[in-house]
Amino acid sequence: MQYQYQAYGIPFYSSIEIEGLSTLSEALYTEAVSVEIGTVPQHLFHPAIVIKPFSQYNTEEFIYAIPGVSRFYITGGNKVILEPISNNWKEIQFYF
């Protein structure tokens, strides 16, 4: 099932239900941020500009880890992969 949301004027299309975002009743946008469950890569595909204990990024990609909760990978400014580590969806969505 495809869910449609909006946050801060940005449309999101998601394969999962996300609490706290306003729902869209119809597809109004051709370009939107997609959110899906998947496996986050261990490292960026392009060299990192900044590497910190729980994150790394460059101009195209961002990896962020919440130990024991979830990992997030954002690429191209329009795709988010969420990798749950725990089963606590409220906590995972809080960090999202």
QUIZI-V948855 format. One line per field, one symbol per residue. ss: DSSP state (H for helix, E for strand, - for the rest). psi: psi as a letter, one per 20 degrees, with the letter a starting at -180 (. if undefined). burial: # if it has 9 or more other ideal C-beta (glycine too) atoms within 8 Angstrom, else .. Layout:
BEGIN
ss=???
psi=???
burial=???
END
This chain:
BEGIN
ss=--EEEEE--EEEEE-------EE---------EEEEE------------EEE--EEE---EEEEEE---EEEEEE---EEEEEE----HHHHHHH-
psi=qpqprppkjpqppqiqpoqiqpqphqoiqhprpqpqpappqhrqhqpqhpprhjqqraiiqppppopifrqqppqjjjppppophrjnhggghgh.
burial=..####....####.#.#..#..#.......#####...#...#...#......####..######..#######...########....###.##
END
